[in-house]
Amino acid sequence: MLICLIQGGGIAIGLEQMNPNGIPVVLNPGWGFRLLTVLTMTTGTIFIMWLGEQISERGIGNGISLIIFAGIVVGLVPGVGSTLEGLKTGDMSPLKLLFLLAVIIVVIAFICFVEMGQRRIPITYAKRIQGRKMMGGQSTFLPLKVNTGGVIPIIFASSVITFPATILQFIKHPIAQKITQQLTWGMPLYNLLYITSIIFFTYFYISIIFNPADVSDNLKKYGGFIPGIRAGKNTSDYIDGVLSKLTFIGAIYLVLVALLPEFLMTGFKVGALPFVGDFLEANLPRWFYEGLNVKFYFGGTSILIVVGVAMDTVQQIESQLTMRNYDSFSRKGRIKGRRA
């Protein structure tokens, strides 16, 4: 809520300062417009959150993710139209278009490969006698996804980075303005904070949604164990170690996907680095710090959201269909049994 209020105020002030072709965007600037803008954006955000919760309870999949997915997909047609228009006017060459299509295909395949990747820890349940029946004695596995956090760490990281930049817009001191410039897209300070925040929130989010101690206690409670690992704390430490390695791989994967559009469009502004900036620009190829000048309308985060939500929705639909088929099959079986 606090971030929404501050960002709404920053957007209102930014709109007041916009003056394209000498025509102000806001005809009546002032605190009235600012308060109305903040109230409207905050209320709209709360309504979307409520709508997402209703979809999650009564629909299929995560409601907020589906809303974000719909917003990204809606921009697909204008993006394709702009690309084709640039091809006609000569702004984009056929070679760049083929390169862009190849990058999109490779990125989608890479995202699908990582999102489906998981580490399966074998679980064995001990045999026990319950009444006259022999229970247990079966083997299964504990699946740990490579990217357990999904796109949530990137969203958190983006919000945290834009938060100080929004606050510094209200300060007219030269130092604050210089820091604000360093927090713009493509600058070294922005990239450093962005990468650090993604890695931090990946570990932080997974530590909230997954507790190895609880998994170890549940396995011990139902007689399950990992072959070669003692039950209890040793099992918890083993699961935590495997999860930490997978989380690091997932964090690096999220960093690569998030920085992809920046690399294609503007490159990494290494010239702004103190002491070594001029040396790096003189020795690195130009495409590294100027980008490939490719209009990448859909960032890596957008592709990650679209692919992830699409895969999750398909799995949810398949599980619903399977459950309904099993339900009808069981009813049919009970009816036959009653007739017999």
N, C-alpha and C positions, 0 to 999 in steps of 0.2 A: 504493500500500500504506500509506504513512504517513498519507495523508488518511483512508483507511478506518479505520485504528486510532484516530485522534483522534476522528473522527465517531462511531465505535462507543462510545468512552468517554463522549462527550457525551450520546448517546442513553441509555446505561445510567444516568448521573447524573440525566437528565431523568425517566426512569421511576421512579427512587427518590423523586423529589420530588413525583410525582403522587399526589394524595390525594382522589379524587372521593368526595363524600358521607361524608367521614371514614374511608373504607376505603382503606388503602394498596395500591397496585398491586403493589409488591414486598414480599413478606412477610419475606424475609431479606436486607435490604440489606447492602452491604459490598463489600470487594474481591473476594470470591469471586464474587458476582453480576456485578460489573463485568468481571472477567477472562473469565468465561464468556460474557457478552454480546458482548464485543469479539471473542473467539475464534470464536463462532458466526457473527457477521455477516461477519467477514473471510473465514472459510472458505466461507460461502455465496456471497459475492461472487466469490471465486476460482473456485468451481465453476461459477457462471453464466458467467464469462468463458471458461472451458474449454469449456463447452457451446456457447457462441456460436461459438467457433473450429471446433468439430466441425461445426456447421451450415453454416458458411461453406465448409468444405472439401468436405463431402459433400451439401450441399443447394443451395438456390437463393437467392442474395442474401446480404446481410450477416447473420450469425447474431445478433449483439448487437442490431442494429436490429430484427430480427424478434421477439426476446424482449421488448424494450421495447414494440414494437407490440402484441404479444399482451396484455401487462399493461395497456396503456391501453384496448384494445378490451374487455377483460373488465369494466372499470368503466363501460362504456357503458350496460348494462342498469340497474344501480342508479341511475346518474345520471338516466336517463330516468324511472325509477320515482319518484325523489324529486321531480323536476319536476312530474310528474302529480299526485303527492300534495299538493304545495304548491298546485297549481291547484285541487284539491278543497277544501282547508282554507282557501283564501283568502290564503295567504302570497304567492302569485304571481298577479297579475292576468292575464287573457287578453292585454291589451295588452303587458305585459312579456314574455309568452311569445312573441308574434308578433315583438316586437323582438329577442328572443334568437335565434329561428330565422333572422331576416333577417341578423343579425350573423354567425351561423355560416356561412350560405350565402355571404355576401360574403367572409368570411375564407377559406373553402375555395377559392372561385373565384380570389381574389387569390393565394393560395399556389400553386395550379396554374399560374396565368399566369406568376408569377415563376420557379417551378421549371423550367418548360419554356423560359423565355427564355434565349437565348444570342446571343453576338456571333460571327458567322462571318467569319473573316479569310481572304480568298482566297489560295490557294496554287497556283502554276504550276510544273510540272516541265519543265525544258529537254529538248529532243530530243537524243538521243545514239545513235550507231550501235554496236551490240554484235553482233559477228559479221556476219551478213547481215540482221539485224533492226534496225528503227528503234524505239528505246525512248523513253519519255517523251512530252512534248508534250501532256499532259493537265492539266486544271485541277480542283482540289478546294478544300476549305476546312478551316480549323482552328477547331473549335467551342470557344468559351469560355463557360461557363455564368455566369449572373448570380450565382447562389448556389453557388459551387463547394464551399464548406466544409460545406454542409448544416446539420444541427443541432448539429454538434460544437462550434462556438464558444459556443453557449448553454449546453451541458452543462459545458464548461470554466469559463465565467463563473460559473455557479451553484455549482460546487464551490469555486472560489476565494473567493467571497463567504461561503459558509457556514463555510469553514475558520477565519478569524479570529473569527467569532461563536462558534464552538464552543470555541475556546481561551479566549475572554474569559469564558465561563460558569464556568470554574474560579477566576476571580479575583473576590473579593468587595469590591474597592475601588469606591467610588462613581463614580469616573471611568470605570472599566472597565464598570460596569453601565450608565452613560449611553451609552457608545459602543455597547454591545450593543443598547440600545434603538434607537439610530439605525440599526443594521444590520438591523432588522426590516423585513418586507415593507411597502412603501408609503412608507417614510420617505425624505427627500431624499438622505441619504448613501447609503442602499442603492441608490436609483435611479441616482445618479451613478456609483457603482462598478460597478453592473450594466451600464449603457450603455457605460462606458469599457472594461470587460472584454470585452464582446461585440465591440466594434470592434477591440480589440487582438488577440483570439484569432482573429478572422476573417482579419486580415492575417497573423498568425503561422502559422496552420494552412495557409493557401494557399501561403505561402512554403516550407513543408515538402513539400507534395504536388505542387507544380508549379514547375518550374525553367525560366524562359524561355531561359537559356543552353543547356540541353540540347536544347530544342526547336529552337533556331536551329542548333546543330551537326548535329542529325539532318537538318534540311532541307538544309543545305549538303552533307552527306555524300551524299544521294540526289539532288542536283541540283534541289532545290526552292527557290523564293524567293517572296517577297511582291512583287507588282507595284509598282514605284516605290520599293522599299526595298532597299538594298544588303544582301547576305548578310553574316553574321557579327554583329558587335556592334550594328550599326544595326537588324538584325532583332530581336535580343534586346531592345534598348531599346524598340522599337516594341511588341512583344508585352507587355513589362512595363508600358508606359504604358497600354495598353488594359486589361490585367488589373487594374491599380491602380484605374482608374475603375469597372470592373465590381465590384470588391471593395468599394469604398465604397458603391455602390448596394446590394449584397447585405448589407452590415453594417447600413445604415439599415433595410432590409427586416426583418432579424432583430430589431432593436431594437423596431420597431413591433409585430411579432408577439408578442414576449416581454412587452411592457408592456400588451398589450390586456386580459388578464383583470384585472390590477390596476386599470386605469382603470374597468372595468365594476363591480367589486365594492367597492373601497374608495376609489378616487380617489387623487390625488397629495397627500400631506400637506404642502402648501406652508407651513402655519402653523408648522412646526418649523424653518423657515429662519431664521437669525439676521438681525436688523435689518429685513428686508423681509417676514417671515412674516405679521405682522398686516395690513400694507398689502395684500398679495396676497389674503388671505382676505376683506378688506373690499371688494375691487374685482372679484374673480373670481366667476363663478357658483358656487352651492353644489355642483352636481353635479361640478364639476371637482375639488374637494378632499374631497368626501364619497362620490363614486362614484354609480353609478346604482342601487345596492342590488339588483343582479342576481346571482343565484347561477349563476356560470359554472363548471360542474363540470369542463370541459375547457379548460385554459389554451391560449394560443396556441402554446406549445412542443409540447404534446401533439397539437394538430391538425397542426402542422408535421411531427411525426414520423409520424403516421398517414398523412397524405397523401403525404409523401415516400417512406416505405417501401412504401406500396401502389403508387405509380407505378413505383418501382424494381423491385418484385417482378413487376409485369405486364410490364415491359420484359425482365426476365430470362427469364420464361416464354416470351414471344414469340421471343426469340433462341434459346432451346433448341428450340422447335418448328420454327423456320426451319432451324436447323442439322440437325435430324433429318430434315426433309423433303428438304433438299439432299443429305444423306448417302444416303437411300434412292433418290433420283433418280439420283445418280451411280452407285450400285451397279447399278441397273437398266440404265443406259446401258452400263456395262462388260460386263454379261452379254450384251447384244445384240451388242456389238462382237465378243465372242469367238465367238459363234455364226456371225457373218458370216464 
